[in-house]
Each structure stands twice: as structure tokens, then as C-alpha cells.
Amino acid sequence: MEAERVLLVTGGASGIGRASAQRLAKDGAAVMVADRDETGGVATVEEIAAAGGIARFTALDVSDEENVRASIAATLDAFGRLDGAINCAGVAQAAKQTHAIEASEWALTLAVNLTGMFHCIKHQIAAMLDQTGGGAIVAVSSAAAVKGLLNSADYCASKAGILGLVRGAAVDYAEQGIRINALLPGASDTPLAHRSSAANPALKGMLRVPMMRMSSPDEIAAAAVWLVSPDSSYVTGASICVDGGMTIA
Ligand SMILES: NC(=O)c1ccc[n+]([C@@H]2O[C@H](COP(=O)([O-])OP(=O)(O)OC[C@H]3O[C@@H](n4cnc5c(N)ncnc54)[C@H](O)[C@@H]3O)[C@@H](O)[C@H]2O)c1
């Protein structure tokens, strides 16, 4: 079976990335699942294959530029082109007030969430420039990019940085048909959210979500998949909140 479109999903071993990979495959795309977690990534691929879809796994640490370059090469080797990418890989570290965040903790959050996103977007664009037809890229940011999140200044800064990266890159490649957008989830029912709320219990009392619930990862994936589809063909440089109203409350 030959797929019409080839998509790469970073952070595809879990949560929003896994849900995105599954949705893309269900829609008929060939999907490269990339993650530093090989067990989870292979499980995503097996679930997609069991449902009749096309997927492969490649090991990836987004903070390592050579690793990112290799993940794009692996995608081109496996499937011949790259039509889009949904970049979900990210970390949220132990919750601390700003004055207690160690320089090493700050550096790690920024290395994965912001520099890692730069590495991914840079090399995904390069692959798209080498082919006809352009492409579409989603950078998963967070509602924390536009809202102060208690005990999380490193995370907020890394996710806000993504918005600037996306806007700058979007104007650079708009004429070449490469669209780049940021997606800002609110609280979504994933392992990361559960780890964060366990480490940061005060958060729960602070966040007001008008819809009064977390999203499923699939509700975030639905927006990500739309942003890499031709249905969003006039959308670039946008920051789209999918957060049950959290950022407007
Ligand atoms: N769940 C939420 O409430 C929420 C809210 C806003 C934003 N987000 C963002 O959504 C994205 C996905 O998060 P999730 O909730 O699905 O979390 P998750 O922990 O379920 O998935 C994150 C994935 O990223 C991978 N990853 C982490 N560091 C990596 C690295 N250096 N290189 C490659 N892969 C790496 C992990 O192995 C994991 O598979 C993250 O960027 C997160 O910040 C999540």
C-alpha cells in the first residue's frame, strides 16, 4: 500500500504525539514516529500497523542536532519525501519557584523544548525545500506560553519562545509554500500532565478551565492534524489555543 502523504511526529511514543500519529495513519498517511523512548515509539508503530496503517520508528533526541538530521534522513530513506511534521517532543521538569530553578534545570528545559524545536523545524524545512509541493509544520507549544503557570517559569519561557520561532520561520518560507503554526494545548490527559500535577499540586487550584475538564490527547491531535492538512492551506504563523477556554478565563 502506498501512502499519498508522509508525516513525521516527534514525541510519538506517548500522549499527544501518539494520538497524532494514530490519526494521521488512519487518514492514510505514512508516519515516521520519532522519540527518545524506543519502547513507547515501537508500541505506537505496532498499534498503527495492527489497525492497517503505515508507520516506522526512528530513535530521536531533539536536543541533539545531528540526531534530528538523522531522523529526517531516516524518513526520506523510508518514504521518499516529507509533507509535514507534528513536533510534540517536550518535557516539564520538577515544579519550582523561579528563584529555586537551577541553571542546569533551565538549560535542560530550553534545550529540549525550544532549541530542540528549532533543530526539528530547521531540518524539516530543509527537506521540504528540496522537494516540490511545500509542506506544513506544527510546533506544539502550550497555554503556558501566554499564561503564567505557577512554579514553571522555565517551561513558560520555553513554550513562549516557540511562538517567536514559529512566527519568524513562517514569514521566511510563506512564499515557498511551507506553512508553520504553533498549537497551544491546555491541560490534556497524558502522562506528562499527570506527572506535572503530581509534582505541582498547587496548580490545580489556580487553573480555571471554563469547560471544566482536561482534553483527551485525541482532541489536541485533531487540531494538529488539521494544521498539517490542505484544509488549513491559508493558515501560517498562527498560535492556536485548544484549551477548553483556559487562556480566556
Ligand atoms: N499534556 C498537557 O497537558 C500539555 C499541555 C500543553 C502542552 N503540552 C505539550 O505537548 C507536548 C506533548 O506532551 P504530552 O502531554 O503528550 O506528554 P508525554 O510525556 O505523554 O509525551 C511527550 C513525549 O516526548 C518525548 N520526549 C521528551 N523529551 C524528548 C527528547 N529530548 N527527544 C525526543 N523525544 C522526547 C517523550 O519520550 C514522550 O514520548 C509537549 O511538548 C508538552 O509540553 C502538553
The ligand as an SDF file (V2000), in Angstrom:
LIG
                    3D

 44 48  0  0  0  0  0  0  0  0999 V2000
   -0.4400   17.2610   28.4110 N   0  0  0  0  0  0  0  0  0  0  0  0
   -0.6360   18.5450   28.6100 C   0  0  0  0  0  0  0  0  0  0  0  0
   -1.4290   18.9580   29.4630 O   0  0  0  0  0  0  0  0  0  0  0  0
    0.0960   19.5450   27.7600 C   0  0  0  0  0  0  0  0  0  0  0  0
   -0.3350   20.8790   27.8020 C   0  0  0  0  0  0  0  0  0  0  0  0
    0.3120   21.8170   26.9970 C   0  0  0  0  0  0  0  0  0  0  0  0
    1.3640   21.4360   26.1970 C   0  0  0  0  0  0  0  0  0  0  0  0
    1.7640   20.1410   26.1890 N   0  0  0  0  0  0  0  0  0  0  0  0
    2.8960   19.8060   25.3080 C   0  0  0  0  0  0  0  0  0  0  0  0
    2.5030   18.7760   24.4250 O   0  0  0  0  0  0  0  0  0  0  0  0
    3.6620   18.0310   24.0310 C   0  0  0  0  0  0  0  0  0  0  0  0
    3.3710   16.5540   24.2050 C   0  0  0  0  0  0  0  0  0  0  0  0
    3.2090   16.3060   25.5820 O   0  0  0  0  0  0  0  0  0  0  0  0
    2.3280   15.1250   26.1970 P   0  0  0  0  0  0  0  0  0  0  0  0
    1.4360   15.7270   27.1830 O   0  0  0  0  0  0  0  0  0  0  0  0
    1.8050   14.2840   25.0980 O   0  0  0  0  0  0  0  0  0  0  0  0
    3.4930   14.4030   27.0240 O   0  0  0  0  0  0  0  0  0  0  0  0
    4.0740   12.9140   27.0430 P   0  0  0  0  0  0  0  0  0  0  0  0
    5.0720   12.8940   28.1400 O   0  0  0  0  0  0  0  0  0  0  0  0
    2.9380   11.9400   27.0440 O   0  0  0  0  0  0  0  0  0  0  0  0
    4.8260   12.8300   25.6290 O   0  0  0  0  0  0  0  0  0  0  0  0
    5.9990   13.5480   25.3880 C   0  0  0  0  0  0  0  0  0  0  0  0
    6.8940   12.6910   24.5160 C   0  0  0  0  0  0  0  0  0  0  0  0
    8.0780   13.4530   24.2160 O   0  0  0  0  0  0  0  0  0  0  0  0
    9.1820   12.5680   24.2960 C   0  0  0  0  0  0  0  0  0  0  0  0
   10.4070   13.3280   24.5520 N   0  0  0  0  0  0  0  0  0  0  0  0
   10.7560   14.0160   25.6560 C   0  0  0  0  0  0  0  0  0  0  0  0
   11.9700   14.5470   25.5080 N   0  0  0  0  0  0  0  0  0  0  0  0
   12.4220   14.1760   24.2820 C   0  0  0  0  0  0  0  0  0  0  0  0
   13.6140   14.4110   23.5550 C   0  0  0  0  0  0  0  0  0  0  0  0
   14.6390   15.1130   24.0840 N   0  0  0  0  0  0  0  0  0  0  0  0
   13.7140   13.9230   22.2870 N   0  0  0  0  0  0  0  0  0  0  0  0
   12.7130   13.1880   21.7640 C   0  0  0  0  0  0  0  0  0  0  0  0
   11.5670   12.8950   22.4090 N   0  0  0  0  0  0  0  0  0  0  0  0
   11.4300   13.3970   23.6580 C   0  0  0  0  0  0  0  0  0  0  0  0
    8.8480   11.6230   25.4550 C   0  0  0  0  0  0  0  0  0  0  0  0
    9.6180   10.4310   25.3980 O   0  0  0  0  0  0  0  0  0  0  0  0
    7.3540   11.4060   25.2230 C   0  0  0  0  0  0  0  0  0  0  0  0
    7.1190   10.2850   24.4010 O   0  0  0  0  0  0  0  0  0  0  0  0
    4.8180   18.5430   24.9120 C   0  0  0  0  0  0  0  0  0  0  0  0
    5.5970   19.4310   24.1580 O   0  0  0  0  0  0  0  0  0  0  0  0
    4.1020   19.2620   26.0350 C   0  0  0  0  0  0  0  0  0  0  0  0
    4.8870   20.2950   26.5850 O   0  0  0  0  0  0  0  0  0  0  0  0
    1.1590   19.1750   26.9370 C   0  0  0  0  0  0  0  0  0  0  0  0
  1  2  1  0
  2  3  2  0
  2  4  1  0
  4  5  1  0
  4 44  2  0
  5  6  2  0
  6  7  1  0
  7  8  2  0
  8  9  1  0
  8 44  1  0
  9 10  1  0
  9 42  1  0
 10 11  1  0
 11 12  1  0
 11 40  1  0
 12 13  1  0
 13 14  1  0
 14 15  2  0
 14 16  1  0
 14 17  1  0
 17 18  1  0
 18 19  2  0
 18 20  1  0
 18 21  1  0
 21 22  1  0
 22 23  1  0
 23 24  1  0
 23 38  1  0
 24 25  1  0
 25 26  1  0
 25 36  1  0
 26 27  1  0
 26 35  1  0
 27 28  2  0
 28 29  1  0
 29 30  1  0
 29 35  2  0
 30 31  1  0
 30 32  2  0
 32 33  1  0
 33 34  2  0
 34 35  1  0
 36 37  1  0
 36 38  1  0
 38 39  1  0
 40 41  1  0
 40 42  1  0
 42 43  1  0
M  CHG  2   8   1  16  -1
M  END
$$$$
